Amino acid sequence: MSQLKILGLCGSLRKGSYNRMLLKLATEVAPADLSVESIELGDIPFFDGDVFDKGYPASAAALRERIRAADGVLIVTPEYNFTLSAVLKNAIDWASRGADQPFVGKPLTVMSATQGPLGGARVQYDVRRIMQFMQVFIMPRPETFVGSAAGKFNAEGQCTDEVTRKFVTEHMAAFRDWVVRMKKLG
């Protein structure tokens, strides 16, 4: 099978974010035939219907094309006030506009890391709820919630917790299988 292209979306802008570290880990432990590349979401302006009426800003258009070109999407996001970060919600809002929204039929999975013990369980519920409306094929399990993330990554952003590394490795292997299975349906 050829290389599968996965688009990674991080719901945090902070360079030292645990979710960026988790996305980096997912990229490192992904099966050899899975290529994970990320796109920055911070350059996308806040969604504005007046701007949309004039056409997509370049950064929003680039996001849409990267989603369209990907075989699957990996969302890695923190939980802000029990839900999505503004930057992730904004990216989804831009990508979902128009009759040709690129999420339709895409295999998708989600992971989250938080400093608290729940690891982002509430945000994952919201991501799943929103993305179901986008008509994606959401991988139901495994689910990866990295709680108490501060103790699982070092200052260089490397995962130092073998249990977390094992969960993420298994998650990415399952996602590879999910993408292959969903591509056969399409």
Backbone as a chain_set.jsonl record, in Angstrom:
{"seq": "MSQLKILGLCGSLRKGSYNRMLLKLATEVAPADLSVESIELGDIPFFDGDVFDKGYPASAAALRERIRAADGVLIVTPEYNFTLSAVLKNAIDWASRGADQPFVGKPLTVMSATQGPLGGARVQYDVRRIMQFMQVFIMPRPETFVGSAAGKFNAEGQCTDEVTRKFVTEHMAAFRDWVVRMKKLG", "coords": {"N": [[0.846, -1.182, 0.0], [0.429, 2.278, -0.668], [1.943, 5.281, 0.706], [0.117, 6.729, 3.313], [-1.412, 9.798, 3.77], [-1.67, 11.886, 6.479], [-3.271, 14.559, 8.008], [-2.332, 16.618, 10.573], [-3.887, 18.423, 13.116], [-3.429, 20.812, 15.487], [-4.898, 21.969, 18.382], [-3.823, 23.965, 19.926], [-1.962, 26.955, 20.214], [0.341, 27.508, 21.536], [3.808, 27.155, 21.691], [5.141, 25.435, 23.479], [3.194, 23.6, 24.133], [1.502, 20.827, 25.584], [-0.121, 19.381, 23.933], [0.977, 19.827, 21.427], [3.3, 18.437, 21.861], [2.217, 15.904, 22.145], [1.145, 15.523, 19.587], [3.538, 15.5, 18.191], [4.655, 13.155, 19.259], [2.749, 11.289, 18.316], [3.273, 11.472, 15.608], [5.888, 10.493, 15.538], [5.597, 7.799, 16.37], [3.895, 6.687, 14.568], [2.755, 4.192, 12.231], [4.957, 2.956, 9.632], [3.904, 3.377, 7.081], [2.336, 5.586, 7.309], [2.156, 8.954, 7.016], [2.469, 11.787, 8.824], [1.665, 15.096, 8.751], [1.602, 18.463, 9.793], [-0.417, 21.458, 10.002], [-0.275, 24.903, 10.62], [-2.571, 26.689, 12.609], [-2.847, 29.227, 13.55], [-2.642, 31.418, 11.833], [-4.992, 31.744, 10.55], [-7.675, 33.88, 10.068], [-10.248, 35.064, 12.362], [-13.428, 33.591, 11.866], [-15.622, 35.259, 9.706], [-18.551, 36.181, 8.337], [-18.848, 38.209, 6.438], [-16.287, 38.429, 5.367], [-16.028, 35.849, 4.358], [-17.968, 35.948, 2.341], [-16.589, 37.329, 0.424], [-14.681, 35.613, -0.351], [-12.383, 32.919, 0.432], [-9.874, 33.551, 2.863], [-6.331, 33.301, 2.269], [-5.006, 31.572, 4.09], [-7.115, 30.07, 5.174], [-8.1, 28.87, 2.864], [-5.878, 27.317, 2.217], [-5.86, 25.512, 4.378], [-8.268, 24.13, 3.867], [-7.615, 22.877, 1.429], [-5.483, 21.252, 2.217], [-6.797, 19.518, 3.962], [-8.534, 18.311, 2.144], [-6.683, 16.976, 0.491], [-5.605, 15.108, 2.189], [-5.478, 11.741, 3.472], [-6.568, 11.178, 5.872], [-7.476, 12.705, 9.039], [-5.976, 13.922, 11.953], [-6.787, 15.136, 14.994], [-5.457, 16.918, 17.622], [-5.885, 18.161, 20.715], [-6.166, 20.649, 23.327], [-8.215, 21.036, 26.268], [-10.284, 23.636, 26.779], [-12.013, 25.371, 29.121], [-13.864, 23.24, 29.375], [-14.29, 22.536, 26.711], [-13.653, 22.953, 23.122], [-10.73, 24.694, 21.937], [-10.529, 28.116, 20.892], [-9.058, 28.516, 18.548], [-9.07, 26.012, 17.253], [-11.837, 25.553, 16.873], [-12.411, 27.729, 15.217], [-10.884, 27.07, 12.932], [-12.228, 24.76, 12.113], [-14.702, 25.928, 11.565], [-14.089, 27.591, 9.323], [-13.217, 25.636, 7.495], [-15.507, 24.151, 7.144], [-17.33, 25.629, 5.709], [-19.217, 26.301, 2.767], [-20.325, 24.52, -0.152], [-18.657, 22.502, -0.869], [-17.339, 21.324, 1.323], [-14.423, 20.024, 2.831], [-14.228, 17.986, 4.755], [-16.061, 15.925, 4.506], [-16.567, 12.499, 4.478], [-13.982, 11.92, 5.365], [-11.645, 9.949, 7.179], [-11.16, 10.268, 10.655], [-9.508, 11.002, 13.707], [-9.087, 11.632, 17.231], [-7.108, 13.047, 19.828], [-6.072, 14.019, 23.124], [-4.438, 16.134, 25.505], [-3.973, 17.112, 28.833], [-3.275, 19.114, 31.751], [-4.729, 18.397, 33.909], [-6.393, 15.567, 35.548], [-8.24, 14.203, 33.841], [-7.536, 14.305, 31.174], [-8.686, 15.524, 28.935], [-11.2, 14.52, 28.259], [-13.738, 15.692, 28.047], [-13.488, 17.607, 25.993], [-12.985, 15.951, 23.845], [-15.445, 14.695, 23.522], [-16.959, 16.866, 22.576], [-15.546, 17.484, 20.193], [-16.019, 15.131, 18.738], [-18.812, 15.264, 18.499], [-19.21, 17.636, 16.983], [-17.703, 17.042, 14.678], [-19.004, 14.834, 13.697], [-21.246, 15.957, 12.566], [-20.005, 17.083, 10.405], [-19.792, 14.994, 8.735], [-17.718, 13.129, 8.862], [-15.72, 10.111, 9.144], [-15.478, 9.038, 12.122], [-13.084, 7.583, 14.157], [-14.011, 5.219, 16.479], [-12.675, 3.967, 18.636], [-9.355, 3.055, 19.609], [-9.448, 5.336, 22.424], [-7.574, 8.168, 23.301], [-6.505, 9.771, 26.042], [-4.503, 11.983, 27.605], [-3.781, 12.509, 30.69], [-2.57, 14.574, 33.419], [-0.336, 15.623, 32.09], [2.024, 17.083, 32.386], [3.835, 15.55, 33.797], [4.574, 13.674, 31.96], [6.006, 14.393, 29.766], [9.171, 15.706, 28.782], [11.32, 18.657, 29.116], [12.246, 19.045, 26.557], [10.206, 18.219, 25.002], [9.842, 15.542, 24.6], [8.243, 12.395, 25.041], [8.241, 10.858, 28.117], [7.009, 8.862, 29.387], [6.299, 5.562, 29.396], [3.866, 4.157, 29.289], [2.088, 6.019, 28.193], [3.352, 6.387, 25.705], [2.966, 3.806, 24.664], [0.119, 3.696, 24.494], [-0.352, 5.733, 22.6], [1.06, 4.772, 20.401], [-0.403, 2.433, 19.847], [-2.84, 3.631, 19.281], [-2.274, 5.076, 16.935], [-1.632, 2.976, 15.201], [-4.101, 1.702, 15.087], [-5.522, 3.765, 13.913], [-4.363, 3.893, 11.405], [-5.287, 1.451, 10.349], [-8.013, 2.047, 10.396], [-8.194, 4.181, 8.564], [-7.472, 2.845, 6.199], [-9.59, 0.986, 6.055], [-11.816, 2.739, 5.836], [-11.235, 4.025, 3.435], [-11.661, 1.971, 1.642], [-14.407, 1.846, 1.701], [-15.108, 4.149, 0.425]], "CA": [[0.0, 0.0, 0.0], [1.201, 3.507, -0.728], [1.999, 6.109, 1.909], [-1.123, 7.4, 3.665], [-1.137, 11.157, 4.24], [-2.525, 12.304, 7.59], [-3.118, 15.96, 8.377], [-2.423, 16.848, 12.002], [-4.373, 19.734, 13.538], [-3.24, 21.024, 16.92], [-5.79, 22.99, 18.898], [-3.098, 24.91, 20.777], [-0.978, 27.783, 19.522], [1.539, 27.631, 22.372], [4.923, 26.317, 21.215], [5.435, 24.418, 24.483], [1.946, 22.928, 24.478], [1.524, 19.368, 25.727], [-0.784, 18.819, 22.767], [1.996, 19.812, 20.362], [4.179, 17.318, 22.201], [1.457, 14.686, 21.855], [1.12, 15.411, 18.126], [4.897, 15.093, 17.798], [4.762, 11.742, 19.623], [1.917, 10.526, 17.367], [4.012, 11.471, 14.345], [7.06, 9.623, 15.708], [5.262, 6.383, 16.564], [2.962, 6.257, 13.528], [3.269, 3.13, 11.364], [5.846, 3.442, 8.574], [3.169, 3.797, 5.887], [1.503, 6.724, 7.679], [2.925, 10.192, 7.045], [1.7, 12.812, 9.525], [2.153, 16.465, 8.578], [0.716, 19.417, 10.467], [-0.593, 22.798, 9.465], [-0.497, 25.871, 11.689], [-3.908, 27.264, 12.566], [-2.826, 30.576, 14.112], [-2.701, 32.454, 10.798], [-6.348, 31.817, 10.001], [-8.426, 34.932, 10.777], [-11.529, 34.636, 12.917], [-14.454, 33.482, 10.842], [-16.478, 36.427, 9.548], [-19.382, 35.95, 7.161], [-18.582, 39.23, 5.426], [-15.036, 38.035, 4.709], [-16.36, 34.631, 3.606], [-18.692, 36.339, 1.137], [-15.614, 37.842, -0.551], [-13.775, 34.516, -0.691], [-11.584, 32.405, 1.537], [-8.51, 34.059, 3.045], [-5.343, 32.317, 1.794], [-4.726, 30.558, 5.117], [-8.289, 29.191, 5.275], [-8.121, 28.088, 1.63], [-4.802, 26.322, 2.333], [-6.351, 24.486, 5.302], [-9.267, 23.328, 3.15], [-6.94, 22.042, 0.436], [-4.703, 20.237, 2.932], [-7.774, 18.516, 4.428], [-9.005, 17.603, 0.948], [-5.6, 16.126, -0.02], [-5.219, 14.116, 3.195], [-6.235, 10.492, 3.567], [-7.215, 11.198, 7.173], [-7.184, 13.873, 9.875], [-5.712, 13.7, 13.373], [-6.941, 16.338, 15.808], [-4.869, 16.824, 18.957], [-6.359, 19.436, 21.243], [-6.39, 20.822, 24.754], [-9.587, 21.321, 26.684], [-10.41, 24.975, 27.348], [-13.346, 25.589, 29.684], [-14.645, 22.032, 29.108], [-14.607, 22.379, 25.297], [-12.61, 23.237, 22.146], [-10.059, 25.992, 21.92], [-11.055, 29.008, 19.851], [-8.319, 28.336, 17.295], [-9.548, 24.799, 16.593], [-13.217, 25.787, 16.436], [-12.335, 28.646, 14.093], [-10.401, 26.32, 11.767], [-13.338, 23.902, 11.683], [-15.715, 26.802, 10.97], [-13.664, 27.965, 7.974], [-13.16, 24.454, 6.628], [-16.839, 23.583, 6.933], [-18.178, 26.516, 4.91], [-19.261, 26.053, 1.334], [-20.932, 23.252, -0.56], [-17.599, 21.511, -1.093], [-16.524, 21.228, 2.542], [-13.499, 18.912, 2.611], [-14.244, 16.948, 5.787], [-17.01, 14.857, 4.166], [-15.992, 11.204, 4.158], [-12.599, 11.756, 5.833], [-11.39, 9.281, 8.449], [-10.676, 11.234, 11.637], [-9.339, 10.57, 15.091], [-8.797, 12.744, 18.135], [-6.365, 12.801, 21.066], [-5.969, 15.249, 23.91], [-3.566, 16.129, 26.68], [-4.252, 18.207, 29.762], [-2.558, 19.033, 33.018], [-5.631, 17.765, 34.864], [-6.412, 14.098, 35.508], [-9.141, 13.603, 32.862], [-6.861, 14.229, 29.89], [-9.43, 16.108, 27.823], [-12.358, 13.694, 27.885], [-14.889, 16.528, 27.668], [-13.254, 18.21, 24.676], [-13.127, 14.913, 22.826], [-16.882, 14.531, 23.279], [-17.391, 17.971, 21.72], [-14.959, 17.31, 18.866], [-16.758, 14.049, 18.079], [-20.161, 15.759, 18.199], [-19.103, 18.6, 15.886], [-17.19, 16.419, 13.46], [-20.04, 13.941, 13.171], [-22.057, 16.808, 11.701], [-19.206, 17.315, 9.191], [-19.881, 13.738, 7.992], [-16.453, 12.39, 8.855], [-15.743, 8.774, 9.732], [-14.733, 9.178, 13.372], [-12.647, 6.316, 14.737], [-14.623, 5.159, 17.804], [-11.688, 3.6, 19.646], [-9.146, 3.444, 20.997], [-9.467, 6.74, 22.798], [-6.345, 8.52, 24.005], [-6.596, 10.936, 26.917], [-3.256, 12.066, 28.372], [-3.951, 13.333, 31.874], [-1.348, 14.905, 34.166], [0.652, 15.632, 31.009], [3.297, 17.694, 32.8], [4.73, 14.494, 34.247], [4.756, 12.662, 30.914], [6.869, 14.96, 28.722], [10.279, 16.48, 29.353], [11.458, 20.027, 28.636], [12.509, 19.006, 25.108], [8.99, 17.788, 24.336], [9.852, 14.087, 24.407], [7.431, 11.628, 25.979], [9.072, 10.07, 29.029], [6.128, 7.894, 30.029], [6.164, 4.412, 28.497], [2.451, 3.803, 29.136], [1.553, 6.98, 27.218], [3.945, 6.041, 24.409], [2.298, 2.584, 24.218], [-1.246, 4.044, 24.099], [-0.325, 6.53, 21.371], [1.494, 3.85, 19.342], [-1.561, 1.595, 19.527], [-3.852, 4.504, 18.685], [-1.881, 5.376, 15.552], [-1.769, 1.735, 14.425], [-5.536, 1.525, 14.867], [-5.969, 4.787, 12.969], [-3.915, 3.435, 10.084], [-6.25, 0.439, 9.919], [-9.287, 2.74, 10.197], [-8.093, 4.916, 7.303], [-7.519, 1.849, 5.121], [-10.951, 0.45, 6.002], [-12.729, 3.764, 5.352], [-10.918, 4.26, 2.02], [-12.306, 0.9, 0.883], [-15.831, 2.172, 1.621], [-15.282, 5.305, -0.477]], "C": [[0.88, 1.229, 0.0], [1.124, 4.264, 0.598], [0.654, 6.803, 2.117], [-0.779, 8.753, 4.274], [-2.168, 11.552, 5.292], [-2.229, 13.764, 7.886], [-3.327, 16.091, 9.879], [-2.856, 18.271, 12.292], [-4.21, 19.845, 15.039], [-4.094, 22.197, 17.364], [-5.133, 23.972, 19.841], [-2.088, 25.679, 19.943], [0.356, 27.823, 20.258], [2.615, 26.656, 21.919], [5.239, 25.184, 22.189], [4.223, 23.63, 24.938], [2.136, 21.418, 24.6], [0.844, 18.7, 24.536], [0.125, 18.836, 21.542], [2.964, 18.648, 20.601], [3.505, 15.993, 21.878], [1.36, 14.466, 20.341], [2.487, 14.969, 17.604], [5.101, 13.605, 18.096], [3.971, 10.878, 18.634], [2.616, 10.416, 16.016], [5.188, 10.497, 14.407], [6.704, 8.14, 15.736], [4.279, 5.852, 15.517], [3.573, 5.121, 12.715], [4.035, 3.726, 10.182], [5.092, 3.927, 7.34], [2.186, 4.93, 6.157], [2.407, 7.949, 7.801], [2.056, 11.282, 7.67], [2.381, 14.161, 9.337], [1.122, 17.409, 9.162], [0.612, 20.715, 9.681], [-0.864, 23.715, 10.643], [-1.865, 26.526, 11.519], [-3.948, 28.724, 13.002], [-2.931, 31.691, 13.099], [-4.089, 32.612, 10.194], [-7.133, 32.874, 10.765], [-9.718, 34.363, 11.371], [-12.579, 34.62, 11.814], [-15.354, 34.705, 10.884], [-17.247, 36.217, 8.254], [-19.16, 36.972, 6.066], [-17.306, 38.913, 4.654], [-15.295, 36.811, 3.84], [-17.071, 34.968, 2.29], [-17.766, 36.852, 0.04], [-14.632, 36.762, -0.999], [-12.929, 34.113, 0.504], [-10.256, 33.15, 1.649], [-7.524, 32.949, 2.671], [-5.099, 31.215, 2.823], [-5.892, 29.584, 5.286], [-8.393, 28.309, 4.032], [-7.053, 26.994, 1.676], [-5.213, 25.184, 3.263], [-7.328, 23.566, 4.584], [-8.602, 22.388, 2.148], [-6.106, 20.947, 1.095], [-5.624, 19.139, 3.472], [-8.204, 17.661, 3.241], [-7.958, 16.601, 0.442], [-5.227, 14.996, 0.923], [-6.083, 12.859, 3.092], [-6.999, 10.403, 4.879], [-6.763, 12.416, 7.959], [-7.03, 13.429, 11.325], [-5.833, 15.036, 14.084], [-6.363, 16.051, 17.184], [-5.137, 18.171, 19.62], [-6.425, 19.474, 22.762], [-7.885, 21.027, 25.016], [-9.587, 22.684, 27.358], [-11.841, 25.159, 27.828], [-14.325, 24.485, 29.293], [-14.94, 21.808, 27.627], [-13.403, 22.715, 24.422], [-11.961, 24.595, 22.373], [-10.646, 26.813, 20.776], [-10.364, 28.763, 18.518], [-8.785, 27.089, 16.544], [-10.965, 24.988, 16.071], [-13.24, 26.693, 15.22], [-11.891, 27.927, 12.821], [-11.509, 25.422, 11.218], [-14.417, 24.747, 11.003], [-15.341, 27.2, 9.548], [-13.703, 26.759, 7.031], [-14.549, 23.945, 6.273], [-17.736, 24.427, 6.044], [-18.089, 26.171, 3.428], [-19.806, 24.671, 1.034], [-19.896, 22.137, -0.694], [-16.732, 21.308, 0.145], [-15.713, 19.933, 2.525], [-13.51, 17.803, 3.664], [-15.122, 15.749, 5.412], [-16.263, 13.581, 3.763], [-14.563, 10.979, 4.629], [-12.56, 10.911, 7.104], [-10.744, 10.292, 9.413], [-10.519, 10.558, 12.987], [-8.94, 11.776, 15.924], [-8.037, 12.225, 19.351], [-6.328, 14.117, 21.83], [-5.041, 15.032, 25.1], [-3.911, 17.337, 27.537], [-3.392, 18.039, 31.012], [-3.413, 18.372, 34.097], [-5.697, 16.257, 34.661], [-7.262, 13.486, 34.402], [-8.567, 13.554, 31.447], [-7.637, 14.744, 28.7], [-10.645, 15.318, 27.383], [-13.537, 14.548, 27.411], [-14.692, 17.161, 26.298], [-13.409, 17.161, 23.58], [-14.594, 14.644, 22.515], [-17.365, 15.619, 22.318], [-16.813, 17.865, 20.309], [-15.735, 16.245, 18.099], [-18.152, 14.512, 17.651], [-20.13, 16.707, 17.001], [-18.706, 17.902, 14.588], [-18.168, 15.405, 12.872], [-20.948, 14.719, 12.225], [-21.336, 17.101, 10.387], [-19.157, 16.071, 8.307], [-18.529, 13.045, 7.825], [-16.702, 10.98, 9.369], [-14.864, 8.828, 10.982], [-14.378, 7.801, 13.912], [-13.189, 6.233, 16.173], [-13.66, 4.801, 18.931], [-10.464, 3.019, 18.97], [-9.25, 4.955, 21.187], [-8.184, 7.018, 23.572], [-6.527, 9.845, 24.723], [-5.317, 10.953, 27.749], [-3.466, 13.053, 29.513], [-2.626, 13.534, 32.578], [-0.14, 14.957, 33.227], [2.005, 16.207, 31.423], [4.313, 16.65, 33.247], [5.055, 13.457, 33.189], [5.623, 13.129, 29.749], [7.986, 15.747, 29.391], [10.349, 17.864, 28.705], [11.718, 20.098, 27.127], [11.291, 18.526, 24.317], [8.914, 16.298, 24.055], [8.972, 13.413, 25.456], [8.352, 10.746, 26.811], [8.274, 8.971, 29.718], [5.843, 6.746, 29.057], [4.708, 3.995, 28.288], [1.792, 4.726, 28.106], [2.062, 6.65, 25.824], [3.243, 4.798, 23.823], [0.881, 2.891, 23.73], [-1.267, 4.786, 22.763], [0.108, 5.664, 20.186], [0.329, 2.974, 18.902], [-2.662, 2.401, 18.834], [-3.522, 4.765, 17.214], [-1.95, 4.138, 14.66], [-3.244, 1.479, 14.11], [-6.056, 2.552, 13.861], [-5.546, 4.427, 11.548], [-4.909, 2.418, 9.529], [-7.611, 1.064, 9.603], [-9.281, 3.483, 8.85], [-8.199, 3.95, 6.123], [-8.945, 1.316, 4.956], [-11.933, 1.468, 5.413], [-12.47, 4.096, 3.875], [-11.568, 3.191, 1.138], [-13.805, 1.165, 0.72], [-16.092, 3.262, 0.588], [-14.999, 4.974, -1.856]], "O": [[1.956, 1.229, 0.598], [0.34, 3.924, 1.484], [0.117, 7.403, 1.186], [0.045, 8.841, 5.184], [-3.372, 11.553, 5.036], [-1.069, 14.158, 8.001], [-4.378, 15.718, 10.398], [-2.265, 19.221, 11.778], [-4.788, 19.057, 15.787], [-4.023, 23.284, 16.792], [-5.828, 24.746, 20.498], [-1.436, 25.112, 19.066], [1.386, 28.139, 19.662], [2.355, 25.461, 21.78], [5.572, 24.08, 21.757], [4.232, 23.051, 26.024], [2.852, 20.81, 23.804], [1.193, 17.577, 24.171], [0.043, 17.938, 20.704], [3.387, 17.971, 19.664], [4.152, 15.065, 21.393], [1.483, 13.334, 19.873], [2.573, 14.157, 16.683], [5.658, 12.878, 17.273], [4.469, 9.853, 18.169], [2.551, 9.376, 15.361], [5.453, 9.768, 13.45], [7.433, 7.317, 15.184], [3.877, 4.691, 15.579], [4.789, 5.088, 12.527], [3.788, 4.865, 9.783], [5.584, 4.798, 6.622], [1.309, 5.207, 5.339], [3.328, 7.96, 8.617], [1.026, 11.656, 7.11], [3.536, 14.342, 9.722], [-0.083, 17.185, 9.042], [1.438, 21.018, 8.821], [-1.599, 23.352, 11.561], [-2.26, 26.873, 10.406], [-4.97, 29.391, 12.841], [-3.277, 32.814, 13.464], [-4.322, 33.527, 9.404], [-7.251, 32.784, 11.987], [-10.211, 33.321, 10.939], [-12.621, 35.499, 10.953], [-15.793, 35.135, 11.951], [-16.645, 36.089, 7.187], [-19.27, 36.645, 4.884], [-17.244, 39.103, 3.439], [-14.827, 36.748, 2.703], [-16.808, 34.35, 1.258], [-18.117, 36.814, -1.139], [-13.844, 36.976, -1.921], [-12.78, 34.871, 1.463], [-9.582, 33.362, 0.641], [-7.867, 31.77, 2.754], [-4.996, 30.043, 2.458], [-5.673, 28.395, 5.518], [-8.736, 27.132, 4.134], [-7.292, 25.873, 1.226], [-4.947, 24.019, 2.97], [-7.219, 22.345, 4.689], [-8.992, 21.226, 2.036], [-6.034, 19.831, 0.58], [-5.267, 17.962, 3.442], [-8.233, 16.433, 3.328], [-8.309, 15.502, 0.014], [-4.597, 14.025, 0.504], [-7.244, 12.906, 2.685], [-7.963, 9.647, 4.991], [-5.791, 13.078, 7.596], [-7.841, 12.667, 11.85], [-5.071, 15.963, 13.809], [-6.728, 15.07, 17.832], [-4.67, 19.205, 19.142], [-6.704, 18.463, 23.407], [-8.688, 21.169, 24.093], [-8.954, 22.863, 28.399], [-12.777, 25.11, 27.03], [-15.469, 24.757, 28.927], [-15.771, 20.96, 27.304], [-12.271, 22.759, 24.904], [-12.568, 25.512, 22.927], [-11.191, 26.267, 19.818], [-11.008, 28.798, 17.47], [-8.884, 27.113, 15.317], [-11.257, 24.615, 14.935], [-14.007, 26.456, 14.287], [-12.458, 28.151, 11.751], [-11.704, 25.335, 10.006], [-14.982, 24.337, 9.989], [-16.187, 27.153, 8.655], [-14.172, 26.867, 5.898], [-14.74, 23.364, 5.204], [-18.814, 23.972, 5.661], [-17.033, 25.801, 2.915], [-19.75, 23.769, 1.869], [-20.241, 20.957, -0.636], [-15.519, 21.137, 0.028], [-16.253, 18.865, 2.236], [-12.858, 16.777, 3.475], [-14.934, 14.662, 5.958], [-15.446, 13.582, 2.842], [-13.98, 9.94, 4.322], [-13.358, 11.133, 8.014], [-9.882, 11.074, 9.013], [-11.287, 9.67, 13.357], [-8.512, 12.803, 15.397], [-8.285, 11.122, 19.837], [-6.525, 15.189, 21.258], [-4.886, 13.925, 25.616], [-4.114, 18.44, 27.029], [-2.86, 16.963, 31.284], [-2.888, 17.848, 35.079], [-5.122, 15.731, 33.708], [-7.028, 12.332, 34.044], [-9.081, 12.817, 30.605], [-7.289, 14.436, 27.56], [-11.077, 15.441, 26.237], [-14.249, 14.168, 26.481], [-15.641, 17.244, 25.518], [-13.916, 17.465, 22.5], [-14.945, 14.391, 21.363], [-18.089, 15.335, 21.364], [-17.516, 18.127, 19.333], [-16.071, 16.444, 16.931], [-18.61, 14.182, 16.558], [-20.954, 16.579, 16.095], [-19.297, 18.14, 13.535], [-18.15, 15.154, 11.667], [-21.371, 14.193, 11.196], [-21.981, 17.34, 9.367], [-18.542, 16.096, 7.24], [-18.24, 12.455, 6.785], [-17.748, 10.687, 9.948], [-13.644, 8.68, 10.897], [-15.251, 6.954, 14.104], [-12.864, 7.086, 16.999], [-13.813, 5.279, 20.055], [-10.558, 2.534, 17.842], [-9.152, 5.733, 20.238], [-7.758, 6.209, 24.396], [-6.683, 10.895, 24.1], [-5.075, 10.025, 28.521], [-3.348, 14.265, 29.336], [-1.677, 12.778, 32.373], [0.924, 14.414, 33.523], [3.03, 15.839, 30.849], [5.519, 16.847, 33.091], [5.732, 12.469, 33.473], [5.937, 12.349, 28.85], [7.783, 16.375, 30.431], [9.53, 18.197, 27.848], [11.434, 21.118, 26.499], [11.347, 18.438, 23.09], [8.015, 15.843, 23.348], [8.961, 13.816, 26.619], [9.146, 9.979, 26.268], [8.814, 8.232, 30.542], [5.216, 6.949, 28.017], [4.358, 3.524, 27.207], [1.031, 4.27, 27.253], [1.288, 6.634, 24.867], [2.962, 4.751, 22.626], [0.475, 2.407, 22.673], [-2.097, 4.501, 21.901], [-0.425, 5.811, 19.086], [0.104, 2.796, 17.705], [-3.327, 1.912, 17.921], [-4.397, 4.681, 16.353], [-2.293, 4.246, 13.483], [-3.588, 1.086, 12.995], [-6.929, 2.242, 13.05], [-6.302, 4.639, 10.599], [-5.324, 2.515, 8.374], [-8.279, 0.657, 8.653], [-10.251, 3.415, 8.095], [-8.927, 4.208, 5.164], [-9.444, 1.21, 3.836], [-12.78, 1.114, 4.592], [-13.409, 4.416, 3.146], [-11.979, 3.479, 0.013], [-14.405, 0.76, -0.276], [-17.149, 3.3, -0.041], [-15.099, 5.835, -2.73]]}, "num_chains": 1, "name": "protein.A"}
